Every structure is written in C-alpha cells, then in structure tokens.
C-alpha cells in the first residue's frame, strides 16, 4: 500500500495487516485489521497521530519517506496500547526533533511500556489546543474507551475526529473511506463488543462530549474512515443504550447429545413464539461472533452438561467471557443434562456477578430429556416470551 490522501495535506500513513488472525492472543480477526496513522501538514508544523504495530514500522517510515517528510514536530499518542504506540521509539529516533504530545497518564504508561524518555514528551490538558499554523487540533480526554488514558484529537476547520480505537473495526480493506457499508457495520459492532462493551457508560459520556463538535469525518485507528459519521454515531448510540432486542443467545456444548437435544427443543419453542434465537456451539464458535450477539440481545441461556461435578470447561469459558464483557442482557438462565448431580448451576450463577439480569427458572435434566423435561423447556420459552413482550429489533445505523 501507499500513503493515502484523506484531505489536502492530510494523509493516512499506517499499515494494513491482511494476515493477522488473533489479537491479544484472544480475539479472532477473520478480516485482518489495520493500524491507522495520520499525518497532518500545517503551514508551520507537521503532526503525526498515532503510529503502528511494531512489525509494520518499516511501512510507516516508507510512507513518510514517500511523502518527502523530513521533519515531524509532534507525534500525538491518543492511546498507549502498543498496536498504536509500539513504533514510537523508532519514529523518535528517525525524527529527533519530534515531541510526543499526550496527556500525563498516557505519558506515564508510555514510559513504563516503551521506555520513552521523559524529555521527549509534551503533556497537554483536556480541551487544550495546539496550532500547526493554518490548522489547529484540540485534544479531548476519553478515559476508558478501554484503557484509562485514551484521548481523541479533533482537527478544527476540516472537522476530522481522530478517534483512536473508538468507532474502529478490525477490517483490512484497501478502501480508505466507508459510507454506509453493512460489512463495516458488522465489523465495527463486533469490535465494540470485544473491546468496549464493558465500558458502555464511559462510551456514552464520550458520545455526549463530541456531540457539539462539527464532525465531517471520523478517522479511527482501525478499519476504514467514516465519511458519513452519522452512520457509526447512530450505531454506537444504539449499542450503548439500555435498549435490548427480542433475541435469545444460547452458547452451548454437549458431550453425548442430551444437552444438544434440549437446545434444539428450546430453539424450536422460541421460534414458535416468534423469538429470534442464536445458538452458538462452543466447540466451534468464533468468540467474536458470540460477543457481537450479546451487544443487544435480551436473554442469555447457557446450555451445558455437567462434566464430573461442574459445568463443561467450554461453557465456563463462555460464562467467564460474558461476565468480563458485561452485556446489557436482562434475563439469564441455564439448561443442561447431568449424570449424578454436581454444582453446575451454582458455579454458573457465582461466575456472573457483573450481570444485572433476572435469573429465570433453569432446566436441569438427569440423562436424556424426557417428555416432562421438554415440557419444562416449553415453560421456559413461555417465561422468556412473556418478558420479551413489547421488545422489537434495533435498527440503529445498521444495514
Ligand atoms: Fe487498538 Fe486499544 O488498541
């Protein structure tokens, strides 16, 4: 790829990582990702916003060379995580006059994580402005996008919000701008689910902070740039709202078919009641898709056999993940088969302390489900239908 001009004098100079398939050794990246870095040329100063993941240092430097960049005055660090900051050391060595512009918390983290010397920093305050001559940027602190030090950079005049992870997507594409692409919507929703869902209330505040700004372009640090910001802003307003939609998510695992038979019965019962349902077989599930399904679903049903005396480990992994991600689901329960007792139900309940959800009557069955067990699943579907009454689907900024 080459450096791409976003507006006159503003370039995307980062890297597209087509091949990456795992982030944080945890999050699957079926569509790769990108590490966006933006160069802004003012009449007096040149500024770079964020860098790239260290393996792509050469790409960033080549892009800067291709534009004939001899001097960089400022490197804005919107976020200390290494996929954006990891090339700072290389960049500072190449451009010895450059100063790292960031807030005090981010500076401290960059000193800890990357051993950047203290004298390379220029610490700014919330809402502070920095002049580049004919252009001015303003910094807006946005703690807990998912780390505590994150900030946004707003370019006055051009109306560009450089939002770092916020509004981003793990989506490798050669297309710089997106308008209202359903593929980008799904990728951004998945990214929100994996990274930001636990910080929903903080994100809601950040949306209020940026509401008065005249934003013509949102340029995140992953994925394409939004030329129609209303598209992603509307989607985010939906995702961070308290609204849930008429949908049930069922992560499940089954060793010998009994729990799977229960899942099939419950799925049929829910469909008969016009309740959309998403079963996820945990032996093959992409956890990013499970996380995305949890963004606005109303009910979670964990389906697991009892393995020895406990939930199946794959079910416990899903429960642990759900608890970390703190989705806004309102109702939760457990179904599953056991052979001789155990603490499955108790363990699942104890491991969901972050959920603010009503626990519905579980259906735990000894052995293969019999007629009375299927009837209990039917009653569970009734209970879910009663609680879902009045819920619709969320349209939002989606396709
Ligand atoms: Fe893309 Fe939080 O780093």
Boltz pocket constraint, residues with backbone or C-beta under 6 A from the ligand:
constraints:
  - pocket:
      binder: B
      contacts: [[A, 79], [A, 81], [A, 82], [A, 83], [A, 84], [A, 146], [A, 165], [A, 221], [A, 222]]
      max_distance: 6.0
